Amino acid sequence: MSPLPSQSPDPDVVQAISDFRFVGRRVRNHTERLIRATNPKERAGLQRQIDDDMASLEIRAQRIGGGMTGGALLLLINDDDNARARRVARPTRESARVHLDRVQEAVAHEAAAKMEVRAANARWADAIRAREDAEAAARAYGVRGAA
């Protein structure tokens, strides 16, 4: 039972789900451990692994294209795993797995936001260096009023 629509799913997405199933499961397991962890070093290590896994998913998602994101790919992997695990077509109540999926989705969202912040900080640092270089060049040429 696949979470993808029955009308000819994208073969790249199907392959990515298959290739990255172990990464999705590792993110799920580390997320579950992160929820329970109280030791700051253990939490930091788990978070680092989750961030690394989310970066891998993001790279694969970008390769797929079409607006696919690492978080969306993780959701598809989870949906596929959940569909394989169900014994009924549609559960009638929320399970612990549903709640863990929600936490995992939030962790994925946080990891994506963290990557965006890092990228924005890098662009900001580049812009500052470019401005400083331009000001230094202007001063070297004796431009009056250069900052």
N, CA, C and O atoms as a MOPAC input file, in Angstrom:
PM7 MOZYME 1SCF
protein

 N      0.85700 1    -1.17700 1     0.00000 1
 C      0.00000 1     0.00000 1     0.00000 1
 C      0.89800 1     1.23300 1     0.00000 1
 O      1.66600 1     1.44100 1     0.94000 1
 N      0.81000 1     2.02900 1    -1.01700 1
 C      1.66300 1     3.19300 1    -1.16200 1
 C      0.89000 1     4.46200 1    -0.81400 1
 O     -0.29400 1     4.56800 1    -1.13400 1
 N      1.55300 1     5.44200 1    -0.15500 1
 C      0.87500 1     6.69500 1     0.15000 1
 C      0.76700 1     7.59300 1    -1.07900 1
 O      0.06500 1     8.60300 1    -1.05300 1
 N      1.46200 1     7.22300 1    -2.15300 1
 C      1.43900 1     8.03500 1    -3.34800 1
 C      0.16900 1     7.75700 1    -4.13700 1
 O     -0.39000 1     6.66500 1    -4.04500 1
 N     -0.29100 1     8.73100 1    -4.90900 1
 C     -1.50200 1     8.52000 1    -5.70000 1
 C     -1.31500 1     7.35700 1    -6.66900 1
 O     -0.20700 1     7.08900 1    -7.13300 1
 N     -2.41800 1     6.67300 1    -6.96600 1
 C     -2.33600 1     5.48800 1    -7.81500 1
 C     -2.03700 1     5.84900 1    -9.26600 1
 O     -1.49500 1     5.02000 1    -9.99800 1
 N     -2.37100 1     7.05500 1    -9.70000 1
 C     -2.12100 1     7.42800 1   -11.08700 1
 C     -0.64500 1     7.78600 1   -11.27000 1
 O     -0.20800 1     8.88200 1   -10.91900 1
 N      0.08400 1     6.87200 1   -11.80600 1
 C      1.50800 1     6.97700 1   -12.15300 1
 C      2.31100 1     7.91200 1   -11.25700 1
 O      2.57700 1     9.05400 1   -11.63400 1
 N      2.70200 1     7.43800 1   -10.07000 1
 C      3.53000 1     8.25900 1    -9.18600 1
 C      4.90000 1     8.51200 1    -9.82000 1
 O      5.37800 1     7.72700 1   -10.63800 1
 N      5.50400 1     9.60000 1    -9.43100 1
 C      6.82100 1     9.96100 1    -9.94100 1
 C      7.82600 1     8.88400 1    -9.56100 1
 O      8.01800 1     8.61700 1    -8.37500 1
 N      8.47300 1     8.25800 1   -10.54100 1
 C      9.41300 1     7.18500 1   -10.22500 1
 C     10.60200 1     7.65300 1    -9.38800 1
 O     11.16400 1     6.87100 1    -8.62100 1
 N     10.99100 1     8.93000 1    -9.52900 1
 C     12.08600 1     9.45900 1    -8.71300 1
 C     11.69500 1     9.52200 1    -7.24000 1
 O     12.51200 1     9.25100 1    -6.36000 1
 N     10.44200 1     9.88000 1    -6.98100 1
 C      9.95400 1     9.94500 1    -5.59700 1
 C      9.84600 1     8.54000 1    -5.02200 1
 O     10.24200 1     8.30300 1    -3.88100 1
 N      9.31500 1     7.61500 1    -5.80100 1
 C      9.19900 1     6.22600 1    -5.35000 1
 C     10.58600 1     5.66800 1    -5.01700 1
 O     10.76700 1     4.99700 1    -4.00100 1
 N     11.55500 1     5.95100 1    -5.87800 1
 C     12.92300 1     5.47300 1    -5.64300 1
 C     13.53100 1     6.13600 1    -4.40900 1
 O     14.21800 1     5.48100 1    -3.62400 1
 N     13.28000 1     7.42900 1    -4.23900 1
 C     13.81000 1     8.14200 1    -3.07000 1
 C     13.23400 1     7.57000 1    -1.77900 1
 O     13.94800 1     7.43500 1    -0.78600 1
 N     11.95300 1     7.23800 1    -1.79000 1
 C     11.33400 1     6.63300 1    -0.60800 1
 C     12.03400 1     5.31800 1    -0.28900 1
 O     12.34600 1     5.03500 1     0.86700 1
 N     12.27200 1     4.53500 1    -1.30400 1
 C     12.95200 1     3.25000 1    -1.11300 1
 C     14.39000 1     3.44900 1    -0.63400 1
 O     14.83500 1     2.78800 1     0.30500 1
 N     15.10500 1     4.35500 1    -1.27800 1
 C     16.51800 1     4.58000 1    -0.94600 1
 C     16.71100 1     5.17900 1     0.44100 1
 O     17.69400 1     4.87800 1     1.11700 1
 N     15.78100 1     6.02200 1     0.86500 1
 C     15.95900 1     6.76100 1     2.11800 1
 C     15.07200 1     6.27200 1     3.25300 1
 O     14.94600 1     6.93800 1     4.28000 1
 N     14.46400 1     5.11800 1     3.07100 1
 C     13.61900 1     4.55800 1     4.12700 1
 C     14.41000 1     4.41400 1     5.43700 1
 O     13.90500 1     4.74200 1     6.51100 1
 N     15.65500 1     3.92100 1     5.33800 1
 C     16.46700 1     3.74200 1     6.54900 1
 C     16.77100 1     5.08100 1     7.21000 1
 O     16.85900 1     5.15500 1     8.43600 1
 N     16.93300 1     6.14400 1     6.41700 1
 C     17.19700 1     7.46600 1     6.98200 1
 C     15.94400 1     7.96000 1     7.71400 1
 O     16.03800 1     8.50100 1     8.81600 1
 N     14.78700 1     7.77500 1     7.10600 1
 C     13.53800 1     8.16200 1     7.75800 1
 C     13.33000 1     7.42400 1     9.06600 1
 O     12.90100 1     8.00900 1    10.06000 1
 N     13.63500 1     6.14100 1     9.05800 1
 C     13.49200 1     5.35600 1    10.29100 1
 C     14.49100 1     5.80900 1    11.34900 1
 O     14.17300 1     5.84600 1    12.53800 1
 N     15.69900 1     6.15400 1    10.91200 1
 C     16.70000 1     6.62600 1    11.87200 1
 C     16.26300 1     7.96000 1    12.46300 1
 O     16.42500 1     8.18000 1    13.66300 1
 N     15.71500 1     8.85200 1    11.64700 1
 C     15.21200 1    10.12300 1    12.16600 1
 C     14.09300 1     9.85200 1    13.16700 1
 O     14.03500 1    10.48300 1    14.22300 1
 N     13.20500 1     8.91400 1    12.83700 1
 C     12.11000 1     8.55500 1    13.75200 1
 C     12.67100 1     8.03000 1    15.07800 1
 O     12.23900 1     8.46100 1    16.14700 1
 N     13.62500 1     7.10600 1    15.01000 1
 C     14.20600 1     6.53000 1    16.22500 1
 C     14.94900 1     7.57500 1    17.04400 1
 O     14.82000 1     7.62100 1    18.26800 1
 N     15.72900 1     8.41600 1    16.36500 1
 C     16.46700 1     9.44900 1    17.09800 1
 C     15.52400 1    10.48800 1    17.68700 1
 O     15.77900 1    11.02400 1    18.76500 1
 N     14.44000 1    10.77200 1    16.98300 1
 C     13.45300 1    11.71400 1    17.51300 1
 C     12.82200 1    11.15700 1    18.77800 1
 O     12.65100 1    11.87100 1    19.76600 1
 N     12.48100 1     9.88500 1    18.73900 1
 C     11.89500 1     9.24700 1    19.92000 1
 C     12.87600 1     9.28600 1    21.09500 1
 O     12.48400 1     9.56100 1    22.22800 1
 N     14.14500 1     9.01100 1    20.81800 1
 C     15.15700 1     9.06600 1    21.88200 1
 C     15.36000 1    10.49900 1    22.37200 1
 O     15.56800 1    10.72900 1    23.56300 1
 N     15.29800 1    11.46600 1    21.44300 1
 C     15.47200 1    12.87000 1    21.80900 1
 C     14.37200 1    13.33600 1    22.75600 1
 O     14.62100 1    14.11900 1    23.67300 1
 N     13.15700 1    12.85000 1    22.52600 1
 C     12.03300 1    13.21700 1    23.39000 1
 C     12.29900 1    12.77700 1    24.82200 1
 O     11.96400 1    13.48700 1    25.77100 1
 N     12.89900 1    11.60800 1    24.97200 1
 C     13.11700 1    11.03200 1    26.30400 1
 C     14.43400 1    11.46000 1    26.95100 1
 O     14.58100 1    11.37600 1    28.17000 1
 N     15.38600 1    11.91600 1    26.14700 1
 C     16.73300 1    12.21100 1    26.65400 1
 C     16.72500 1    13.41300 1    27.59400 1
 O     16.03500 1    14.40500 1    27.35800 1
 N     17.50400 1    13.30100 1    28.65600 1
 C     17.65300 1    14.41100 1    29.58800 1
 C     19.10000 1    14.91700 1    29.61900 1
 O     19.34500 1    16.06100 1    30.00000 1
 N     20.04900 1    14.07800 1    29.22400 1
 C     21.45400 1    14.45200 1    29.21100 1
 C     21.72000 1    15.40000 1    28.04100 1
 O     21.45000 1    15.04700 1    26.89300 1
 N     22.24300 1    16.59400 1    28.31300 1
 C     22.47000 1    17.57100 1    27.23300 1
 C     23.41300 1    17.05700 1    26.14000 1
 O     23.20200 1    17.34500 1    24.96200 1
 N     24.44000 1    16.30800 1    26.51300 1
 C     25.37200 1    15.78800 1    25.49800 1
 C     24.66800 1    14.77400 1    24.59400 1
 O     24.86300 1    14.77400 1    23.37800 1
 N     23.85300 1    13.91500 1    25.19700 1
 C     23.10900 1    12.93600 1    24.39900 1
 C     22.12900 1    13.64800 1    23.47500 1
 O     22.00400 1    13.29000 1    22.30400 1
 N     21.43300 1    14.65600 1    23.99800 1
 C     20.48200 1    15.41000 1    23.18300 1
 C     21.18700 1    16.09600 1    22.01000 1
 O     20.68700 1    16.08900 1    20.88600 1
 N     22.35000 1    16.68600 1    22.28400 1
 C     23.10200 1    17.37100 1    21.22600 1
 C     23.54600 1    16.38200 1    20.14700 1
 O     23.47400 1    16.68500 1    18.95600 1
 N     24.00200 1    15.20800 1    20.56100 1
 C     24.42600 1    14.19200 1    19.59600 1
 C     23.27200 1    13.71000 1    18.73500 1
 O     23.41100 1    13.56600 1    17.52000 1
 N     22.13400 1    13.46200 1    19.36600 1
 C     20.95200 1    13.03100 1    18.61800 1
 C     20.50000 1    14.12700 1    17.65000 1
 O     20.15200 1    13.84500 1    16.50300 1
 N     20.50900 1    15.36900 1    18.11600 1
 C     20.08900 1    16.47800 1    17.26200 1
 C     21.03700 1    16.63200 1    16.07400 1
 O     20.59600 1    16.91300 1    14.95900 1
 N     22.33500 1    16.44800 1    16.31000 1
 C     23.30800 1    16.53100 1    15.21700 1
 C     23.02400 1    15.48200 1    14.14900 1
 O     23.05800 1    15.77700 1    12.95500 1
 N     22.73900 1    14.23400 1    14.59300 1
 C     22.45200 1    13.15800 1    13.64300 1
 C     21.15900 1    13.44900 1    12.87300 1
 O     21.08500 1    13.22300 1    11.66500 1
 N     20.15000 1    13.95000 1    13.57600 1
 C     18.89500 1    14.30800 1    12.90900 1
 C     19.15100 1    15.40100 1    11.87200 1
 O     18.65000 1    15.31900 1    10.75100 1
 N     19.92400 1    16.41500 1    12.23600 1
 C     20.23500 1    17.50300 1    11.30000 1
 C     20.97700 1    16.97000 1    10.07100 1
 O     20.68200 1    17.36700 1     8.94400 1
 N     21.94100 1    16.07000 1    10.29400 1
 C     22.67900 1    15.47100 1     9.17400 1
 C     21.74700 1    14.67400 1     8.27000 1
 O     21.82700 1    14.77000 1     7.04500 1
 N     20.86800 1    13.89000 1     8.87600 1
 C     19.91900 1    13.09800 1     8.08600 1
 C     18.96500 1    14.00200 1     7.30900 1
 O     18.65600 1    13.72700 1     6.15000 1
 N     18.50000 1    15.07200 1     7.93900 1
 C     17.60200 1    15.99000 1     7.25200 1
 C     18.31700 1    16.69100 1     6.10000 1
 O     17.70500 1    16.96700 1     5.06800 1
 N     19.60800 1    16.98100 1     6.26900 1
 C     20.37300 1    17.58200 1     5.17600 1
 C     20.46600 1    16.60600 1     4.00000 1
 O     20.37100 1    17.01900 1     2.84400 1
 N     20.65000 1    15.32000 1     4.29000 1
 C     20.68800 1    14.30600 1     3.22700 1
 C     19.34900 1    14.23100 1     2.49800 1
 O     19.30600 1    14.16400 1     1.27000 1
 N     18.26500 1    14.24300 1     3.26000 1
 C     16.94000 1    14.22000 1     2.65100 1
 C     16.71400 1    15.46900 1     1.80300 1
 O     16.11100 1    15.39300 1     0.73200 1
 N     17.19000 1    16.59800 1     2.27100 1
 C     17.02500 1    17.85600 1     1.53700 1
 C     17.77400 1    17.80700 1     0.20000 1
 O     17.26000 1    18.25400 1    -0.82500 1
 N     18.97500 1    17.26800 1     0.22400 1
 C     19.76300 1    17.15300 1    -1.01200 1
 C     19.03100 1    16.27000 1    -2.02200 1
 O     18.92400 1    16.61900 1    -3.19800 1
 N     18.53000 1    15.12700 1    -1.55700 1
 C     17.80900 1    14.22700 1    -2.46400 1
 C     16.53300 1    14.89600 1    -2.97500 1
 O     16.18900 1    14.75500 1    -4.14800 1
 N     15.83700 1    15.61500 1    -2.11100 1
 C     14.60700 1    16.28900 1    -2.51100 1
 C     14.89400 1    17.34300 1    -3.57900 1
 O     14.13100 1    17.47600 1    -4.53600 1
 N     15.97000 1    18.07800 1    -3.42700 1
 C     16.33400 1    19.09000 1    -4.42700 1
 C     16.64100 1    18.42600 1    -5.76100 1
 O     16.33000 1    18.96900 1    -6.82200 1
 N     17.25300 1    17.24800 1    -5.69900 1
 C     17.55400 1    16.51000 1    -6.92600 1
 C     16.27400 1    16.07700 1    -7.64200 1
 O     16.22100 1    16.04700 1    -8.87200 1
 N     15.24800 1    15.74300 1    -6.86100 1
 C     13.95900 1    15.35900 1    -7.44400 1
 C     13.32300 1    16.55900 1    -8.12400 1
 O     12.75000 1    16.43700 1    -9.20700 1
 N     13.42400 1    17.72900 1    -7.48200 1
 C     12.87100 1    18.95000 1    -8.06000 1
 C     11.37700 1    19.06900 1    -7.81900 1
 O     10.81000 1    18.36500 1    -6.98500 1
 N     10.75300 1    19.96500 1    -8.55800 1
 C      9.31600 1    20.14400 1    -8.46200 1
 C      8.84300 1    20.67800 1    -7.12700 1
 O      7.69400 1    20.45500 1    -6.74600 1
 N      9.70600 1    21.38000 1    -6.40700 1
 C      9.31500 1    21.92800 1    -5.11500 1
 C      9.38300 1    20.93000 1    -3.96600 1
 O      8.96400 1    21.24400 1    -2.85200 1
 N      9.90500 1    19.73400 1    -4.22200 1
 C     10.04400 1    18.73600 1    -3.15800 1
 C     11.03800 1    19.25200 1    -2.12500 1
 O     12.05600 1    19.85000 1    -2.47200 1
 N     10.73200 1    19.01400 1    -0.85400 1
 C     11.63000 1    19.40400 1     0.23600 1
 C     12.00900 1    18.16200 1     1.03300 1
 O     11.38400 1    17.11000 1     0.90100 1
 N     13.03000 1    18.29800 1     1.85500 1
 C     13.42300 1    17.19500 1     2.71700 1
 C     12.32400 1    16.81300 1     3.68600 1
 O     12.11000 1    15.63100 1     3.95400 1
 N     11.62100 1    17.81200 1     4.21700 1
 C     10.50700 1    17.53300 1     5.11800 1
 C      9.38500 1    16.78400 1     4.42200 1
 O      8.79400 1    15.86900 1     4.99600 1
 N      9.08700 1    17.17200 1     3.17600 1
 C      8.04300 1    16.48100 1     2.42100 1
 C      8.45100 1    15.04800 1     2.11900 1
 O      7.62900 1    14.13400 1     2.19900 1
 N      9.71200 1    14.85000 1     1.77200 1
 C     10.19900 1    13.49700 1     1.51100 1
 C     10.10900 1    12.65000 1     2.78000 1
 O      9.74000 1    11.47700 1     2.71900 1
 N     10.44200 1    13.23400 1     3.91700 1
 C     10.32200 1    12.50900 1     5.18300 1
 C      8.87400 1    12.11700 1     5.44800 1
 O      8.60500 1    11.00500 1     5.90400 1
 N      7.94100 1    13.02400 1     5.16500 1
 C      6.52000 1    12.71300 1     5.34900 1
 C      6.09500 1    11.55300 1     4.45300 1
 O      5.34700 1    10.67500 1     4.88400 1
 N      6.56800 1    11.54900 1     3.21600 1
 C      6.22600 1    10.45600 1     2.30500 1
 C      6.80700 1     9.12600 1     2.78700 1
 O      6.16300 1     8.08200 1     2.67500 1
 N      8.01500 1     9.17200 1     3.31800 1
 C      8.63600 1     7.95700 1     3.86600 1
 C      7.82000 1     7.46100 1     5.05600 1
 O      7.54000 1     6.26800 1     5.17000 1
 N      7.43800 1     8.38400 1     5.94500 1
 C      6.62100 1     8.00800 1     7.11000 1
 C      5.28000 1     7.43700 1     6.67400 1
 O      4.82900 1     6.42300 1     7.20600 1
 N      4.64300 1     8.09000 1     5.70600 1
 C      3.35300 1     7.60400 1     5.22500 1
 C      3.48400 1     6.19900 1     4.64600 1
 O      2.63100 1     5.34100 1     4.87600 1
 N      4.55200 1     5.97500 1     3.89700 1
 C      4.76900 1     4.65500 1     3.32000 1
 C      4.99700 1     3.61900 1     4.42000 1
 O      4.42300 1     2.53100 1     4.37600 1
 N      5.82900 1     3.95100 1     5.40300 1
 C      6.06400 1     3.02900 1     6.53000 1
 C      4.77400 1     2.75600 1     7.28900 1
 O      4.48000 1     1.61300 1     7.63800 1
 N      4.00300 1     3.81700 1     7.54200 1
 C      2.75100 1     3.65300 1     8.27400 1
 C      1.75500 1     2.80700 1     7.48800 1
 O      1.05000 1     1.97800 1     8.06300 1
 N      1.69700 1     3.01200 1     6.18300 1
 C      0.79200 1     2.21200 1     5.35400 1
 C      1.18900 1     0.74200 1     5.38300 1
 O      0.32500 1    -0.13500 1     5.39400 1
 N      2.47100 1     0.47100 1     5.39600 1
 C      2.94800 1    -0.91200 1     5.45100 1
 C      2.66600 1    -1.55000 1     6.80500 1
 O      2.47200 1    -2.76200 1     6.89800 1
 N      2.64400 1    -0.72700 1     7.85900 1
 C      2.46900 1    -1.25400 1     9.21700 1
 C      0.99900 1    -1.47300 1     9.58200 1
 O      0.70700 1    -2.23000 1    10.50700 1
 N      0.07300 1    -0.82800 1     8.87500 1
 C     -1.34400 1    -0.91100 1     9.23400 1
 C     -1.92700 1    -2.27500 1     8.91900 1
 O     -1.58100 1    -2.91900 1     7.92800 1
 N     -2.80900 1    -2.68200 1     9.78700 1
 C     -3.55800 1    -3.91400 1     9.54400 1
 C     -4.97300 1    -3.59600 1     9.09400 1
 O     -5.71600 1    -4.47200 1     8.65300 1
 N     -5.33600 1    -2.30000 1     9.21700 1
 C     -6.64500 1    -1.84600 1     8.76900 1
 C     -6.41800 1    -0.70900 1     7.77200 1
 O     -5.38600 1    -0.03800 1     7.79800 1
 N     -7.38600 1    -0.51200 1     6.91000 1
 C     -7.22900 1     0.51000 1     5.87500 1
 C     -7.16300 1     1.91500 1     6.46300 1
 O     -6.38600 1     2.75100 1     6.00000 1
 N     -7.97800 1     2.17400 1     7.48400 1
 C     -8.01100 1     3.51500 1     8.06700 1
 C     -8.16400 1     3.38200 1     9.58100 1
 O     -9.20300 1     2.92000 1    10.05300 1
 N     -7.14200 1     3.78300 1    10.35400 1
 C     -7.25200 1     3.68800 1    11.80900 1
 C     -8.41300 1     4.53200 1    12.33900 1
 O     -8.74800 1     5.57000 1    11.77000 1
 N     -9.02000 1     4.07200 1    13.43600 1
 C    -10.15400 1     4.79300 1    14.00800 1
 C     -9.75300 1     5.67900 1    15.18500 1
 O    -10.57300 1     6.46200 1    15.66500 1
 N     -8.53500 1     5.57500 1    15.65200 1
 C     -8.08200 1     6.42400 1    16.75000 1
 C     -6.61100 1     6.75300 1    16.54700 1
 O     -5.89900 1     6.07100 1    15.81100 1
 N     -6.17700 1     7.80400 1    17.21000 1
 C     -4.77100 1     8.18600 1    17.11900 1
 C     -3.94200 1     7.24700 1    17.97700 1
 O     -4.33500 1     6.86700 1    19.08000 1
 N     -2.80100 1     6.88900 1    17.45100 1
 C     -1.90000 1     6.00700 1    18.17800 1
 C     -0.67100 1     6.79500 1    18.61700 1
 O     -0.49700 1     7.95900 1    18.25400 1
 N      0.17200 1     6.14000 1    19.40000 1
 C      1.43000 1     6.76700 1    19.80700 1
 C      2.26600 1     7.10400 1    18.57800 1
 O      2.99500 1     8.09600 1    18.57800 1
 N      2.16700 1     6.29800 1    17.54800 1
 C      2.93300 1     6.53200 1    16.32500 1
 C      2.50700 1     7.84100 1    15.65500 1
 O      3.33900 1     8.56500 1    15.10900 1
 N      1.21300 1     8.13600 1    15.70200 1
 C      0.72800 1     9.38700 1    15.12500 1
 C      1.35700 1    10.57100 1    15.85000 1
 O      1.79100 1    11.53700 1    15.22200 1
 N      1.40300 1    10.48800 1    17.16500 1
 C      1.99200 1    11.57500 1    17.94600 1
 C      3.49300 1    11.66700 1    17.69900 1
 O      4.03500 1    12.76900 1    17.61800 1
 N      4.16700 1    10.54100 1    17.57900 1
 C      5.59400 1    10.55700 1    17.28100 1
 C      5.82700 1    11.14800 1    15.89400 1
 O      6.79300 1    11.88400 1    15.69000 1
 N      4.95800 1    10.83500 1    14.94800 1
 C      5.07200 1    11.42800 1    13.61300 1
 C      4.97400 1    12.94300 1    13.68800 1
 O      5.71200 1    13.65100 1    13.00200 1
 N      4.06500 1    13.44400 1    14.51900 1
 C      3.91200 1    14.89700 1    14.66200 1
 C      5.17800 1    15.52400 1    15.22400 1
 O      5.61500 1    16.57800 1    14.76300 1
 N      5.76000 1    14.87700 1    16.21500 1
 C      7.00300 1    15.40200 1    16.78500 1
 C      8.09600 1    15.35600 1    15.72000 1
 O      8.86300 1    16.30600 1    15.56400 1
 N      8.15600 1    14.25300 1    14.99700 1
 C      9.18200 1    14.10300 1    13.96100 1
 C      9.00900 1    15.16100 1    12.87900 1
 O      9.99900 1    15.70900 1    12.39500 1
 N      7.77800 1    15.45800 1    12.49400 1
 C      7.52800 1    16.50100 1    11.50600 1
 C      7.98600 1    17.85500 1    12.03300 1
 O      8.54800 1    18.65600 1    11.28700 1
 N      7.75000 1    18.11100 1    13.31000 1
 C      8.19300 1    19.37000 1    13.90800 1
 C      9.71500 1    19.44400 1    13.95400 1
 O     10.29100 1    20.50500 1    13.71600 1
 N     10.36600 1    18.33000 1    14.25700 1
 C     11.82800 1    18.27700 1    14.26800 1
 C     12.35700 1    18.54200 1    12.85700 1
 O     13.33100 1    19.27500 1    12.68400 1
 N     11.71500 1    17.94700 1    11.85600 1
 C     12.12500 1    18.16900 1    10.47200 1
 C     11.94700 1    19.63300 1    10.08500 1
 O     12.80300 1    20.21300 1     9.41600 1
 N     10.83900 1    20.22400 1    10.50700 1
 C     10.58000 1    21.63600 1    10.22300 1
 C     11.64900 1    22.50900 1    10.88200 1
 O     12.14900 1    23.45900 1    10.27900 1
 N     11.98900 1    22.17400 1    12.12400 1
 C     13.01900 1    22.92600 1    12.83900 1
 C     14.36600 1    22.80000 1    12.13900 1
 O     15.08900 1    23.78700 1    12.00100 1
 N     14.70900 1    21.58000 1    11.69200 1
 C     15.98000 1    21.36800 1    11.00200 1
 C     16.03100 1    22.16800 1     9.70100 1
 O     17.06500 1    22.74500 1     9.36500 1
 N     14.92100 1    22.20400 1     8.97400 1
 C     14.87300 1    22.97100 1     7.73000 1
 C     15.04800 1    24.46000 1     8.01500 1
 O     15.76000 1    25.15500 1     7.29100 1
 N     14.40200 1    24.94200 1     9.06200 1
 C     14.52600 1    26.35100 1     9.43300 1
 C     15.96100 1    26.67300 1     9.84200 1
 O     16.48200 1    27.74100 1     9.52000 1
 N     16.59300 1    25.74300 1    10.55200 1
 C     17.97700 1    25.94200 1    10.98100 1
 C     18.89700 1    26.05600 1     9.76300 1
 O     19.80800 1    26.88300 1     9.74600 1
 N     18.65600 1    25.21900 1     8.73800 1
 C     19.46500 1    25.29400 1     7.51800 1
 C     19.24700 1    26.62800 1     6.80300 1
 O     20.19100 1    27.20900 1     6.26700 1
 N     18.00400 1    27.11000 1     6.79700 1
 C     17.70800 1    28.40000 1     6.17000 1
 C     18.40300 1    29.54000 1     6.90700 1
 O     18.91800 1    30.46500 1     6.28000 1
 N     18.41800 1    29.47400 1     8.23600 1
 C     19.08500 1    30.51000 1     9.02800 1
 C     20.58600 1    30.49900 1     8.75100 1
 O     21.19100 1    31.55700 1     8.57800 1
 N     21.18800 1    29.31400 1     8.70600 1
 C     22.62700 1    29.22500 1     8.40200 1
 C     22.92800 1    29.82400 1     7.03000 1
 O     23.89500 1    30.56900 1     6.86900 1
 N     22.09000 1    29.49300 1     6.03900 1
 C     22.29800 1    30.02600 1     4.69100 1
 C     22.14600 1    31.54500 1     4.68500 1
 O     22.93200 1    32.24400 1     4.04400 1
 N     21.14300 1    32.05900 1     5.39300 1
 C     20.93100 1    33.50400 1     5.46000 1
 C     22.09900 1    34.18300 1     6.16400 1
 O     22.53900 1    35.25000 1     5.73600 1
 N     22.60300 1    33.58800 1     7.22900 1
 C     23.75100 1    34.16000 1     7.93300 1
 C     24.98000 1    34.18300 1     7.03500 1
 O     25.75400 1    35.14000 1     7.06900 1
 N     25.16700 1    33.14100 1     6.23300 1
 C     26.30500 1    33.10000 1     5.31300 1
 C     26.17300 1    34.20100 1     4.25900 1
 O     27.15400 1    34.86900 1     3.93400 1
 N     24.94500 1    34.39300 1     3.71800 1
 C     24.72700 1    35.45700 1     2.73300 1
 C     24.95500 1    36.83200 1     3.36400 1
 O     25.50700 1    37.73100 1     2.72900 1
 N     24.52500 1    36.98400 1     4.61600 1
 C     24.71000 1    38.25400 1     5.32100 1
 C     26.20200 1    38.54000 1     5.50400 1
 O     26.66200 1    39.65300 1     5.25000 1
 N     26.94900 1    37.53000 1     5.94300 1
 C     28.39200 1    37.70000 1     6.12700 1
 C     29.06300 1    38.05200 1     4.80000 1
 O     29.95500 1    38.90000 1     4.76700 1
 N     28.64300 1    37.40900 1     3.70600 1
 C     29.19100 1    37.72400 1     2.38600 1
 C     28.87600 1    39.16200 1     1.99400 1
 O     29.72400 1    39.85300 1     1.43000 1
 N     27.67000 1    39.61300 1     2.28600 1
 C     27.27100 1    40.98500 1     1.95300 1
 C     28.09200 1    41.99400 1     2.75400 1
 O     28.50500 1    43.02400 1     2.22200 1
 N     28.32600 1    41.70100 1     4.01700 1
 C     29.13500 1    42.60100 1     4.85200 1
 C     30.55200 1    42.68900 1     4.29900 1
 O     31.11500 1    43.77800 1     4.18500 1
 N     31.13300 1    41.52300 1     3.95300 1
 C     32.49400 1    41.52300 1     3.38500 1
 C     32.53300 1    42.30100 1     2.06800 1
 O     33.47600 1    43.05100 1     1.81600 1
 N     31.51700 1    42.12500 1     1.23700 1
 C     31.48700 1    42.83900 1    -0.04600 1
 C     31.41000 1    44.34000 1     0.18000 1
 O     32.09000 1    45.10200 1    -0.50700 1
 N     30.59100 1    44.77800 1     1.13700 1
 C     30.50000 1    46.20600 1     1.44200 1
 C     31.81800 1    46.73900 1     1.97200 1
 O     32.27200 1    47.80600 1     1.55800 1
 N     32.44300 1    45.99300 1     2.89800 1
 C     33.72100 1    46.42800 1     3.46300 1
 C     34.79400 1    46.51400 1     2.38900 1
 O     35.59800 1    47.44600 1     2.38900 1
 N     34.81400 1    45.54200 1     1.46400 1
 C     35.78400 1    45.56000 1     0.37000 1
 C     35.55700 1    46.76800 1    -0.53500 1
 O     36.50700 1    47.42800 1    -0.95400 1
 N     34.28100 1    47.05300 1    -0.83400 1
 C     33.95600 1    48.19000 1    -1.69300 1
 C     34.35200 1    49.49500 1    -1.02200 1
 O     34.87700 1    50.39700 1    -1.67500 1
 N     34.10000 1    49.60100 1     0.28900 1
 C     34.48600 1    50.81200 1     1.01000 1
 C     35.99800 1    50.97500 1     1.03300 1
 O     36.50500 1    52.08400 1     0.86400 1
 N     36.72600 1    49.87200 1     1.24000 1
 C     38.18900 1    49.95500 1     1.26600 1
 C     38.72500 1    50.36600 1    -0.10300 1
 O     39.65500 1    51.16700 1    -0.19600 1
 N     38.13700 1    49.81900 1    -1.16100 1
 C     38.56800 1    50.18900 1    -2.51200 1
 C     38.27000 1    51.65600 1    -2.78700 1
 O     39.07700 1    52.35400 1    -3.40100 1
 N     37.12300 1    52.11800 1    -2.33800 1
 C     36.76100 1    53.51500 1    -2.53000 1
 C     37.73900 1    54.43400 1    -1.81000 1
 O     38.15900 1    55.45700 1    -2.35100 1
 N     38.09700 1    54.05800 1    -0.57700 1
 C     39.05800 1    54.86700 1     0.18200 1
 C     40.41600 1    54.87000 1    -0.50300 1
 O     41.10600 1    55.88900 1    -0.51300 1
 N     40.80500 1    53.73100 1    -1.07700 1
 C     42.09400 1    53.63900 1    -1.74800 1
 C     42.15000 1    54.55900 1    -2.95700 1
 O     43.22000 1    55.06200 1    -3.29900 1
 N     41.03400 1    54.78500 1    -3.59800 1
 C     40.96800 1    55.68600 1    -4.73800 1
 C     40.64900 1    57.11000 1    -4.32600 1
 O     40.44900 1    57.98100 1    -5.17200 1
 N     40.60300 1    57.34200 1    -3.02700 1
 C     40.41000 1    58.70400 1    -2.53000 1
 C     39.01300 1    59.24400 1    -2.70500 1
 O     38.82600 1    60.45600 1    -2.80900 1
 N     38.03600 1    58.37700 1    -2.73900 1
 C     36.66400 1    58.86000 1    -2.85700 1
 C     36.29200 1    59.55200 1    -1.56300 1
 O     36.40900 1    58.98800 1    -0.47500 1
 N     35.84100 1    60.78800 1    -1.70700 1
 C     35.46000 1    61.55300 1    -0.50300 1
 C     34.15700 1    61.03100 1     0.04200 1
 O     33.25700 1    60.64200 1    -0.70100 1
 N     34.07400 1    61.02900 1     1.35500 1
 C     32.83900 1    60.63500 1     2.03000 1
 C     32.64200 1    59.12900 1     2.07900 1
 O     31.56500 1    58.65300 1     2.43900 1
 N     33.68900 1    58.36500 1     1.71300 1
 C     33.54600 1    56.91100 1     1.82100 1
 C     33.44600 1    56.54600 1     3.28400 1
 O     34.17500 1    57.08400 1     4.11700 1
 N     32.56800 1    55.65600 1     3.59100 1
 C     32.30200 1    55.28300 1     4.99000 1
 C     33.52900 1    54.69000 1     5.63900 1
 O     33.48900 1    54.32000 1     6.81300 1

